[in-house]
Amino acid sequence: MAYDDDTDLPHRWYASNLVGVPARVLASTDFNAHPTALAIAGTYEAHTALFHLLDSSRDLNEAHDMFVHYLTLAFGLRKPEAHEAQAMGAAEQRRWRSSWRKLLQGWGMDSNGPAGAVLKGWVESRFGLVPSFHKQPLLRFPSPAWVVYLQEKAASRYNNNNIHQQLDLLYTYCQWALRRIQQQDGTNAQHLRLWRGSNQCEEQVVAGRLQNRRCTVRLNNLVSFSLSQEDASCFGDWVLEVQVPIVKVLVFPELLPGQVLQGEQEVLALGGDYEVMARYA
């Protein structure tokens, strides 16, 4: 089939979202330079009791315990006691209850696995940012690569138990925690200085050249960053220094003590087009 333009390429798609900022704007370098607050419609309003409780917490550790306890009760994430399991049917005992924690653990093991597909699908649904990579580049639609992604993001093993609503709360809690840290520190920064290591940067460049150090790259709709250049260099020969808007952050290490991502000093954030400083490690 011949194509007269590239409107069927994912980065040209402008999906609706729940944050009130057009996806085209949200993915742009202009938004990254001048970010505005983002809120997933209805999430705070549906769980005001949780956030009022969080406001009374003494520190992030106590807030974390409150958050985990609330989601455990709200979404039935607690492992049943022995006597409770006996009262359940065999099918109920075997039922996999998806949780935000299992998704993050799955992402930590393989961001291109089924858990990664669900997370990318959540970003697509809530922020309108279409993924550009899952196992392989997601180019023209339809294609075998897109079929695999669509199947994995809809598979019931991870995509059940109101998983999108759980992730809505995780993002909203993350933004609450970042504001709390800034209030305590007396700062008002809009960006986090982060790094990303990769061996596939050339195909992500949309303006400039890596060899000139300053360029613009198009990142996937959800990406991992490192807190230091040294950590990022473990993941590729090219290291990209990025100023990531705080409003695009989903998970940062201090947010969830003991979480699998913390050991890797990994930050999960929304992607799009970023102006970067590139260094060859």
C-alpha positions as protocol buffer text, in pm:
chain_id: "A"
residue {
  index: 1
  type: MET
  ca { x: 0 y: 0 z: 0 }
}
residue {
  index: 2
  type: ALA
  ca { x: 131 y: 347 z: -85 }
}
residue {
  index: 3
  type: TYR
  ca { x: 108 y: 631 z: 168 }
}
residue {
  index: 4
  type: ASP
  ca { x: 75 y: 994 z: 66 }
}
residue {
  index: 5
  type: ASP
  ca { x: 149 y: 1126 z: 414 }
}
residue {
  index: 6
  type: ASP
  ca { x: 243 y: 1005 z: 760 }
}
residue {
  index: 7
  type: THR
  ca { x: -88 y: 1064 z: 938 }
}
residue {
  index: 8
  type: ASP
  ca { x: -108 y: 693 z: 1013 }
}
residue {
  index: 9
  type: LEU
  ca { x: 212 y: 708 z: 1219 }
}
residue {
  index: 10
  type: PRO
  ca { x: 152 y: 698 z: 1596 }
}
residue {
  index: 11
  type: HIS
  ca { x: 324 y: 1028 z: 1675 }
}
residue {
  index: 12
  type: ARG
  ca { x: 68 y: 1198 z: 1449 }
}
residue {
  index: 13
  type: TRP
  ca { x: -226 y: 1059 z: 1645 }
}
residue {
  index: 14
  type: TYR
  ca { x: -396 y: 1295 z: 1885 }
}
residue {
  index: 15
  type: ALA
  ca { x: -600 y: 1091 z: 2129 }
}
residue {
  index: 16
  type: SER
  ca { x: -841 y: 1237 z: 2381 }
}
residue {
  index: 17
  type: ASN
  ca { x: -738 y: 1225 z: 2744 }
}
residue {
  index: 18
  type: LEU
  ca { x: -852 y: 1293 z: 3101 }
}
residue {
  index: 19
  type: VAL
  ca { x: -609 y: 1570 z: 3200 }
}
residue {
  index: 20
  type: GLY
  ca { x: -743 y: 1866 z: 3003 }
}
residue {
  index: 21
  type: VAL
  ca { x: -423 y: 1929 z: 2805 }
}
residue {
  index: 22
  type: PRO
  ca { x: -424 y: 1816 z: 2440 }
}
residue {
  index: 23
  type: ALA
  ca { x: -195 y: 1520 z: 2382 }
}
residue {
  index: 24
  type: ARG
  ca { x: -14 y: 1708 z: 2105 }
}
residue {
  index: 25
  type: VAL
  ca { x: 76 y: 1982 z: 2355 }
}
residue {
  index: 26
  type: LEU
  ca { x: 158 y: 1740 z: 2635 }
}
residue {
  index: 27
  type: ALA
  ca { x: 409 y: 1558 z: 2414 }
}
residue {
  index: 28
  type: SER
  ca { x: 584 y: 1876 z: 2301 }
}
residue {
  index: 29
  type: THR
  ca { x: 911 y: 2034 z: 2405 }
}
residue {
  index: 30
  type: ASP
  ca { x: 716 y: 2357 z: 2471 }
}
residue {
  index: 31
  type: PHE
  ca { x: 514 y: 2186 z: 2742 }
}
residue {
  index: 32
  type: ASN
  ca { x: 831 y: 2042 z: 2895 }
}
residue {
  index: 33
  type: ALA
  ca { x: 983 y: 2389 z: 2906 }
}
residue {
  index: 34
  type: HIS
  ca { x: 670 y: 2547 z: 3054 }
}
residue {
  index: 35
  type: PRO
  ca { x: 470 y: 2271 z: 3229 }
}
residue {
  index: 36
  type: THR
  ca { x: 131 y: 2322 z: 3388 }
}
residue {
  index: 37
  type: ALA
  ca { x: -31 y: 2115 z: 3660 }
}
residue {
  index: 38
  type: LEU
  ca { x: -201 y: 1792 z: 3549 }
}
residue {
  index: 39
  type: ALA
  ca { x: -485 y: 1611 z: 3722 }
}
residue {
  index: 40
  type: ILE
  ca { x: -668 y: 1299 z: 3607 }
}
residue {
  index: 41
  type: ALA
  ca { x: -1034 y: 1396 z: 3603 }
}
residue {
  index: 42
  type: GLY
  ca { x: -1236 y: 1270 z: 3899 }
}
residue {
  index: 43
  type: THR
  ca { x: -957 y: 1089 z: 4082 }
}
residue {
  index: 44
  type: TYR
  ca { x: -907 y: 1334 z: 4367 }
}
residue {
  index: 45
  type: GLU
  ca { x: -1279 y: 1401 z: 4396 }
}
residue {
  index: 46
  type: ALA
  ca { x: -1359 y: 1028 z: 4421 }
}
residue {
  index: 47
  type: HIS
  ca { x: -1100 y: 972 z: 4695 }
}
residue {
  index: 48
  type: THR
  ca { x: -1098 y: 1295 z: 4896 }
}
residue {
  index: 49
  type: ALA
  ca { x: -1091 y: 1099 z: 5223 }
}
residue {
  index: 50
  type: LEU
  ca { x: -757 y: 943 z: 5127 }
}
residue {
  index: 51
  type: PHE
  ca { x: -595 y: 1276 z: 5045 }
}
residue {
  index: 52
  type: HIS
  ca { x: -731 y: 1443 z: 5358 }
}
residue {
  index: 53
  type: LEU
  ca { x: -577 y: 1156 z: 5553 }
}
residue {
  index: 54
  type: LEU
  ca { x: -246 y: 1196 z: 5367 }
}
residue {
  index: 55
  type: ASP
  ca { x: -241 y: 1565 z: 5458 }
}
residue {
  index: 56
  type: SER
  ca { x: -234 y: 1462 z: 5825 }
}
residue {
  index: 57
  type: SER
  ca { x: 68 y: 1231 z: 5783 }
}
residue {
  index: 58
  type: ARG
  ca { x: 395 y: 1320 z: 5958 }
}
residue {
  index: 59
  type: ASP
  ca { x: 627 y: 1208 z: 5678 }
}
residue {
  index: 60
  type: LEU
  ca { x: 638 y: 1015 z: 5351 }
}
residue {
  index: 61
  type: ASN
  ca { x: 683 y: 681 z: 5526 }
}
residue {
  index: 62
  type: GLU
  ca { x: 357 y: 727 z: 5715 }
}
residue {
  index: 63
  type: ALA
  ca { x: 186 y: 857 z: 5400 }
}
residue {
  index: 64
  type: HIS
  ca { x: 308 y: 549 z: 5211 }
}
residue {
  index: 65
  type: ASP
  ca { x: 152 y: 319 z: 5472 }
}
residue {
  index: 66
  type: MET
  ca { x: -176 y: 510 z: 5450 }
}
residue {
  index: 67
  type: PHE
  ca { x: -175 y: 490 z: 5070 }
}
residue {
  index: 68
  type: VAL
  ca { x: -100 y: 117 z: 5058 }
}
residue {
  index: 69
  type: HIS
  ca { x: -361 y: 39 z: 5325 }
}
residue {
  index: 70
  type: TYR
  ca { x: -628 y: 240 z: 5143 }
}
residue {
  index: 71
  type: LEU
  ca { x: -567 y: 72 z: 4806 }
}
residue {
  index: 72
  type: THR
  ca { x: -553 y: -269 z: 4972 }
}
residue {
  index: 73
  type: LEU
  ca { x: -901 y: -216 z: 5114 }
}
residue {
  index: 74
  type: ALA
  ca { x: -1047 y: -36 z: 4812 }
}
residue {
  index: 75
  type: PHE
  ca { x: -933 y: -295 z: 4557 }
}
residue {
  index: 76
  type: GLY
  ca { x: -923 y: -616 z: 4761 }
}
residue {
  index: 77
  type: LEU
  ca { x: -545 y: -658 z: 4737 }
}
residue {
  index: 78
  type: ARG
  ca { x: -492 y: -826 z: 5074 }
}
residue {
  index: 79
  type: LYS
  ca { x: -397 y: -1192 z: 5066 }
}
residue {
  index: 80
  type: PRO
  ca { x: -680 y: -1386 z: 5232 }
}
residue {
  index: 81
  type: GLU
  ca { x: -622 y: -1557 z: 5564 }
}
residue {
  index: 82
  type: ALA
  ca { x: -632 y: -1937 z: 5574 }
}
residue {
  index: 83
  type: HIS
  ca { x: -988 y: -1950 z: 5707 }
}
residue {
  index: 84
  type: GLU
  ca { x: -1100 y: -1698 z: 5445 }
}
residue {
  index: 85
  type: ALA
  ca { x: -940 y: -1898 z: 5164 }
}
residue {
  index: 86
  type: GLN
  ca { x: -1122 y: -2211 z: 5278 }
}
residue {
  index: 87
  type: ALA
  ca { x: -1455 y: -2032 z: 5238 }
}
residue {
  index: 88
  type: MET
  ca { x: -1371 y: -1931 z: 4880 }
}
residue {
  index: 89
  type: GLY
  ca { x: -1438 y: -2140 z: 4579 }
}
residue {
  index: 90
  type: ALA
  ca { x: -1147 y: -2289 z: 4386 }
}
residue {
  index: 91
  type: ALA
  ca { x: -1193 y: -2040 z: 4100 }
}
residue {
  index: 92
  type: GLU
  ca { x: -1186 y: -1744 z: 4340 }
}
residue {
  index: 93
  type: GLN
  ca { x: -867 y: -1868 z: 4505 }
}
residue {
  index: 94
  type: ARG
  ca { x: -697 y: -1895 z: 4168 }
}
residue {
  index: 95
  type: ARG
  ca { x: -816 y: -1557 z: 4046 }
}
residue {
  index: 96
  type: TRP
  ca { x: -531 y: -1317 z: 3976 }
}
residue {
  index: 97
  type: ARG
  ca { x: -605 y: -978 z: 4128 }
}
residue {
  index: 98
  type: SER
  ca { x: -411 y: -718 z: 3935 }
}
residue {
  index: 99
  type: SER
  ca { x: -243 y: -451 z: 4144 }
}
residue {
  index: 100
  type: TRP
  ca { x: -34 y: -142 z: 4088 }
}
residue {
  index: 101
  type: ARG
  ca { x: 253 y: -313 z: 4275 }
}
residue {
  index: 102
  type: LYS
  ca { x: 255 y: -617 z: 4048 }
}
residue {
  index: 103
  type: LEU
  ca { x: 259 y: -390 z: 3744 }
}
residue {
  index: 104
  type: LEU
  ca { x: 561 y: -198 z: 3871 }
}
residue {
  index: 105
  type: GLN
  ca { x: 740 y: -522 z: 3954 }
}
residue {
  index: 106
  type: GLY
  ca { x: 658 y: -649 z: 3604 }
}
residue {
  index: 107
  type: TRP
  ca { x: 792 y: -329 z: 3450 }
}
residue {
  index: 108
  type: GLY
  ca { x: 1111 y: -365 z: 3654 }
}
residue {
  index: 109
  type: MET
  ca { x: 1164 y: -713 z: 3509 }
}
residue {
  index: 110
  type: ASP
  ca { x: 1071 y: -629 z: 3149 }
}
residue {
  index: 111
  type: SER
  ca { x: 920 y: -300 z: 3035 }
}
residue {
  index: 112
  type: ASN
  ca { x: 821 y: -471 z: 2709 }
}
residue {
  index: 113
  type: GLY
  ca { x: 627 y: -750 z: 2877 }
}
residue {
  index: 114
  type: PRO
  ca { x: 253 y: -769 z: 2947 }
}
residue {
  index: 115
  type: ALA
  ca { x: 279 y: -547 z: 3256 }
}
residue {
  index: 116
  type: GLY
  ca { x: 458 y: -286 z: 3047 }
}
residue {
  index: 117
  type: ALA
  ca { x: 182 y: -301 z: 2785 }
}
residue {
  index: 118
  type: VAL
  ca { x: -83 y: -232 z: 3050 }
}
residue {
  index: 119
  type: LEU
  ca { x: 113 y: 63 z: 3187 }
}
residue {
  index: 120
  type: LYS
  ca { x: 163 y: 206 z: 2837 }
}
residue {
  index: 121
  type: GLY
  ca { x: -208 y: 151 z: 2771 }
}
residue {
  index: 122
  type: TRP
  ca { x: -294 y: 344 z: 3087 }
}
residue {
  index: 123
  type: VAL
  ca { x: -79 y: 638 z: 2974 }
}
residue {
  index: 124
  type: GLU
  ca { x: -251 y: 622 z: 2634 }
}
residue {
  index: 125
  type: SER
  ca { x: -594 y: 625 z: 2800 }
}
residue {
  index: 126
  type: ARG
  ca { x: -534 y: 896 z: 3060 }
}
residue {
  index: 127
  type: PHE
  ca { x: -287 y: 1129 z: 2885 }
}
residue {
  index: 128
  type: GLY
  ca { x: -353 y: 1055 z: 2517 }
}
residue {
  index: 129
  type: LEU
  ca { x: 12 y: 968 z: 2448 }
}
residue {
  index: 130
  type: VAL
  ca { x: 37 y: 678 z: 2204 }
}
residue {
  index: 131
  type: PRO
  ca { x: 331 y: 436 z: 2256 }
}
residue {
  index: 132
  type: SER
  ca { x: 604 y: 423 z: 1994 }
}
residue {
  index: 133
  type: PHE
  ca { x: 771 y: 100 z: 2106 }
}
residue {
  index: 134
  type: HIS
  ca { x: 669 y: -233 z: 2257 }
}
residue {
  index: 135
  type: LYS
  ca { x: 910 y: -519 z: 2186 }
}
residue {
  index: 136
  type: GLN
  ca { x: 972 y: -345 z: 1853 }
}
residue {
  index: 137
  type: PRO
  ca { x: 890 y: -8 z: 1696 }
}
residue {
  index: 138
  type: LEU
  ca { x: 518 y: 59 z: 1668 }
}
residue {
  index: 139
  type: LEU
  ca { x: 511 y: 217 z: 1326 }
}
residue {
  index: 140
  type: ARG
  ca { x: 226 y: 218 z: 1078 }
}
residue {
  index: 141
  type: PHE
  ca { x: -105 y: 79 z: 1195 }
}
residue {
  index: 142
  type: PRO
  ca { x: -215 y: -194 z: 1159 }
}
residue {
  index: 143
  type: SER
  ca { x: 85 y: -423 z: 1180 }
}
residue {
  index: 144
  type: PRO
  ca { x: 191 y: -743 z: 1364 }
}
residue {
  index: 145
  type: ALA
  ca { x: 376 y: -528 z: 1621 }
}
residue {
  index: 146
  type: TRP
  ca { x: 56 y: -340 z: 1702 }
}
residue {
  index: 147
  type: VAL
  ca { x: -143 y: -662 z: 1732 }
}
residue {
  index: 148
  type: VAL
  ca { x: 99 y: -792 z: 1996 }
}
residue {
  index: 149
  type: TYR
  ca { x: 81 y: -468 z: 2194 }
}
residue {
  index: 150
  type: LEU
  ca { x: -299 y: -452 z: 2181 }
}
residue {
  index: 151
  type: GLN
  ca { x: -332 y: -815 z: 2289 }
}
residue {
  index: 152
  type: GLU
  ca { x: -96 y: -774 z: 2583 }
}
residue {
  index: 153
  type: LYS
  ca { x: -244 y: -449 z: 2712 }
}
residue {
  index: 154
  type: ALA
  ca { x: -594 y: -605 z: 2712 }
}
residue {
  index: 155
  type: ALA
  ca { x: -496 y: -945 z: 2858 }
}
residue {
  index: 156
  type: SER
  ca { x: -692 y: -1020 z: 3174 }
}
residue {
  index: 157
  type: ARG
  ca { x: -391 y: -1135 z: 3378 }
}
residue {
  index: 158
  type: TYR
  ca { x: -287 y: -774 z: 3443 }
}
residue {
  index: 159
  type: ASN
  ca { x: -578 y: -573 z: 3304 }
}
residue {
  index: 160
  type: ASN
  ca { x: -846 y: -642 z: 3562 }
}
residue {
  index: 161
  type: ASN
  ca { x: -949 y: -533 z: 3912 }
}
residue {
  index: 162
  type: ASN
  ca { x: -994 y: -169 z: 3801 }
}
residue {
  index: 163
  type: ILE
  ca { x: -622 y: -145 z: 3732 }
}
residue {
  index: 164
  type: HIS
  ca { x: -653 y: 192 z: 3555 }
}
residue {
  index: 165
  type: GLN
  ca { x: -821 y: 340 z: 3861 }
}
residue {
  index: 166
  type: GLN
  ca { x: -539 y: 204 z: 4078 }
}
residue {
  index: 167
  type: LEU
  ca { x: -283 y: 372 z: 3853 }
}
residue {
  index: 168
  type: ASP
  ca { x: -485 y: 695 z: 3858 }
}
residue {
  index: 169
  type: LEU
  ca { x: -446 y: 695 z: 4236 }
}
residue {
  index: 170
  type: LEU
  ca { x: -76 y: 611 z: 4212 }
}
residue {
  index: 171
  type: TYR
  ca { x: -11 y: 909 z: 3983 }
}
residue {
  index: 172
  type: THR
  ca { x: -222 y: 1142 z: 4198 }
}
residue {
  index: 173
  type: TYR
  ca { x: -45 y: 1022 z: 4513 }
}
residue {
  index: 174
  type: CYS
  ca { x: 293 y: 1076 z: 4345 }
}
residue {
  index: 175
  type: GLN
  ca { x: 202 y: 1433 z: 4259 }
}
residue {
  index: 176
  type: TRP
  ca { x: 76 y: 1492 z: 4614 }
}
residue {
  index: 177
  type: ALA
  ca { x: 405 y: 1357 z: 4754 }
}
residue {
  index: 178
  type: LEU
  ca { x: 619 y: 1574 z: 4527 }
}
residue {
  index: 179
  type: ARG
  ca { x: 426 y: 1883 z: 4636 }
}
residue {
  index: 180
  type: ARG
  ca { x: 466 y: 1779 z: 4999 }
}
residue {
  index: 181
  type: ILE
  ca { x: 843 y: 1745 z: 4958 }
}
residue {
  index: 182
  type: GLN
  ca { x: 862 y: 2089 z: 4801 }
}
residue {
  index: 183
  type: GLN
  ca { x: 658 y: 2242 z: 5083 }
}
residue {
  index: 184
  type: GLN
  ca { x: 889 y: 2092 z: 5341 }
}
residue {
  index: 185
  type: ASP
  ca { x: 1204 y: 2197 z: 5153 }
}
residue {
  index: 186
  type: GLY
  ca { x: 1071 y: 2541 z: 5068 }
}
residue {
  index: 187
  type: THR
  ca { x: 1136 y: 2488 z: 4697 }
}
residue {
  index: 188
  type: ASN
  ca { x: 921 y: 2529 z: 4390 }
}
residue {
  index: 189
  type: ALA
  ca { x: 1114 y: 2346 z: 4118 }
}
residue {
  index: 190
  type: GLN
  ca { x: 920 y: 2247 z: 3808 }
}
residue {
  index: 191
  type: HIS
  ca { x: 1170 y: 1990 z: 3676 }
}
residue {
  index: 192
  type: LEU
  ca { x: 1380 y: 1694 z: 3784 }
}
residue {
  index: 193
  type: ARG
  ca { x: 1727 y: 1657 z: 3632 }
}
residue {
  index: 194
  type: LEU
  ca { x: 1740 y: 1294 z: 3519 }
}
residue {
  index: 195
  type: TRP
  ca { x: 1943 y: 1073 z: 3289 }
}
residue {
  index: 196
  type: ARG
  ca { x: 1861 y: 795 z: 3045 }
}
residue {
  index: 197
  type: GLY
  ca { x: 2105 y: 545 z: 2894 }
}
residue {
  index: 198
  type: SER
  ca { x: 2039 y: 385 z: 2555 }
}
residue {
  index: 199
  type: ASN
  ca { x: 2202 y: 220 z: 2257 }
}
residue {
  index: 200
  type: GLN
  ca { x: 1914 y: 314 z: 2025 }
}
residue {
  index: 201
  type: CYS
  ca { x: 1923 y: 692 z: 2038 }
}
residue {
  index: 202
  type: GLU
  ca { x: 1985 y: 757 z: 1669 }
}
residue {
  index: 203
  type: GLU
  ca { x: 1638 y: 635 z: 1570 }
}
residue {
  index: 204
  type: GLN
  ca { x: 1478 y: 857 z: 1838 }
}
residue {
  index: 205
  type: VAL
  ca { x: 1635 y: 1184 z: 1724 }
}
residue {
  index: 206
  type: VAL
  ca { x: 1384 y: 1420 z: 1562 }
}
residue {
  index: 207
  type: ALA
  ca { x: 1596 y: 1739 z: 1554 }
}
residue {
  index: 208
  type: GLY
  ca { x: 1970 y: 1799 z: 1573 }
}
residue {
  index: 209
  type: ARG
  ca { x: 2241 y: 1536 z: 1606 }
}
residue {
  index: 210
  type: LEU
  ca { x: 2365 y: 1333 z: 1900 }
}
residue {
  index: 211
  type: GLN
  ca { x: 2724 y: 1418 z: 1805 }
}
residue {
  index: 212
  type: ASN
  ca { x: 2645 y: 1788 z: 1856 }
}
residue {
  index: 213
  type: ARG
  ca { x: 2537 y: 1703 z: 2212 }
}
residue {
  index: 214
  type: ARG
  ca { x: 2218 y: 1909 z: 2200 }
}
residue {
  index: 215
  type: CYS
  ca { x: 1925 y: 1752 z: 2019 }
}
residue {
  index: 216
  type: THR
  ca { x: 1559 y: 1661 z: 2046 }
}
residue {
  index: 217
  type: VAL
  ca { x: 1453 y: 1298 z: 2090 }
}
residue {
  index: 218
  type: ARG
  ca { x: 1113 y: 1134 z: 2082 }
}
residue {
  index: 219
  type: LEU
  ca { x: 1074 y: 897 z: 2377 }
}
residue {
  index: 220
  type: ASN
  ca { x: 812 y: 630 z: 2433 }
}
residue {
  index: 221
  type: ASN
  ca { x: 491 y: 731 z: 2610 }
}
residue {
  index: 222
  type: LEU
  ca { x: 624 y: 589 z: 2940 }
}
residue {
  index: 223
  type: VAL
  ca { x: 998 y: 571 z: 3005 }
}
residue {
  index: 224
  type: SER
  ca { x: 1246 y: 496 z: 3281 }
}
residue {
  index: 225
  type: PHE
  ca { x: 1507 y: 749 z: 3389 }
}
residue {
  index: 226
  type: SER
  ca { x: 1796 y: 725 z: 3634 }
}
residue {
  index: 227
  type: LEU
  ca { x: 1883 y: 965 z: 3914 }
}
residue {
  index: 228
  type: SER
  ca { x: 2250 y: 981 z: 3815 }
}
residue {
  index: 229
  type: GLN
  ca { x: 2459 y: 978 z: 3501 }
}
residue {
  index: 230
  type: GLU
  ca { x: 2659 y: 684 z: 3635 }
}
residue {
  index: 231
  type: ASP
  ca { x: 2349 y: 468 z: 3681 }
}
residue {
  index: 232
  type: ALA
  ca { x: 2221 y: 562 z: 3335 }
}
residue {
  index: 233
  type: SER
  ca { x: 2550 y: 463 z: 3169 }
}
residue {
  index: 234
  type: CYS
  ca { x: 2483 y: 101 z: 3271 }
}
residue {
  index: 235
  type: PHE
  ca { x: 2194 y: 90 z: 3022 }
}
residue {
  index: 236
  type: GLY
  ca { x: 2367 y: 212 z: 2707 }
}
residue {
  index: 237
  type: ASP
  ca { x: 2661 y: 386 z: 2546 }
}
residue {
  index: 238
  type: TRP
  ca { x: 2471 y: 710 z: 2496 }
}
residue {
  index: 239
  type: VAL
  ca { x: 2355 y: 896 z: 2807 }
}
residue {
  index: 240
  type: LEU
  ca { x: 2086 y: 1162 z: 2772 }
}
residue {
  index: 241
  type: GLU
  ca { x: 2053 y: 1436 z: 3032 }
}
residue {
  index: 242
  type: VAL
  ca { x: 1690 y: 1544 z: 3053 }
}
residue {
  index: 243
  type: GLN
  ca { x: 1491 y: 1806 z: 3241 }
}
residue {
  index: 244
  type: VAL
  ca { x: 1170 y: 1615 z: 3315 }
}
residue {
  index: 245
  type: PRO
  ca { x: 865 y: 1815 z: 3431 }
}
residue {
  index: 246
  type: ILE
  ca { x: 760 y: 1707 z: 3778 }
}
residue {
  index: 247
  type: VAL
  ca { x: 400 y: 1686 z: 3656 }
}
residue {
  index: 248
  type: LYS
  ca { x: 506 y: 1402 z: 3423 }
}
residue {
  index: 249
  type: VAL
  ca { x: 646 y: 1181 z: 3701 }
}
residue {
  index: 250
  type: LEU
  ca { x: 458 y: 863 z: 3793 }
}
residue {
  index: 251
  type: VAL
  ca { x: 704 y: 700 z: 4034 }
}
residue {
  index: 252
  type: PHE
  ca { x: 1023 y: 818 z: 4203 }
}
residue {
  index: 253
  type: PRO
  ca { x: 1240 y: 619 z: 4449 }
}
residue {
  index: 254
  type: GLU
  ca { x: 1138 y: 790 z: 4775 }
}
residue {
  index: 255
  type: LEU
  ca { x: 770 y: 747 z: 4693 }
}
residue {
  index: 256
  type: LEU
  ca { x: 740 y: 376 z: 4771 }
}
residue {
  index: 257
  type: PRO
  ca { x: 988 y: 247 z: 5031 }
}
residue {
  index: 258
  type: GLY
  ca { x: 1084 y: -112 z: 4960 }
}
residue {
  index: 259
  type: GLN
  ca { x: 939 y: -104 z: 4608 }
}
residue {
  index: 260
  type: VAL
  ca { x: 1133 y: -299 z: 4345 }
}
residue {
  index: 261
  type: LEU
  ca { x: 1205 y: 15 z: 4142 }
}
residue {
  index: 262
  type: GLN
  ca { x: 1376 y: 184 z: 4437 }
}
residue {
  index: 263
  type: GLY
  ca { x: 1677 y: -46 z: 4426 }
}
residue {
  index: 264
  type: GLU
  ca { x: 1746 y: 64 z: 4069 }
}
residue {
  index: 265
  type: GLN
  ca { x: 1704 y: 435 z: 4155 }
}
residue {
  index: 266
  type: GLU
  ca { x: 1451 y: 443 z: 3874 }
}
residue {
  index: 267
  type: VAL
  ca { x: 1205 y: 718 z: 3793 }
}
residue {
  index: 268
  type: LEU
  ca { x: 904 y: 647 z: 3571 }
}
residue {
  index: 269
  type: ALA
  ca { x: 776 y: 942 z: 3374 }
}
residue {
  index: 270
  type: LEU
  ca { x: 564 y: 1028 z: 3073 }
}
residue {
  index: 271
  type: GLY
  ca { x: 746 y: 1052 z: 2743 }
}
residue {
  index: 272
  type: GLY
  ca { x: 711 y: 1264 z: 2431 }
}
residue {
  index: 273
  type: ASP
  ca { x: 962 y: 1498 z: 2269 }
}
residue {
  index: 274
  type: TYR
  ca { x: 1248 y: 1607 z: 2493 }
}
residue {
  index: 275
  type: GLU
  ca { x: 1540 y: 1842 z: 2439 }
}
residue {
  index: 276
  type: VAL
  ca { x: 1844 y: 1660 z: 2577 }
}
residue {
  index: 277
  type: MET
  ca { x: 2215 y: 1687 z: 2634 }
}
residue {
  index: 278
  type: ALA
  ca { x: 2375 y: 1375 z: 2485 }
}
residue {
  index: 279
  type: ARG
  ca { x: 2703 y: 1224 z: 2600 }
}
residue {
  index: 280
  type: TYR
  ca { x: 2880 y: 915 z: 2473 }
}
residue {
  index: 281
  type: ALA
  ca { x: 2969 y: 708 z: 2780 }
}
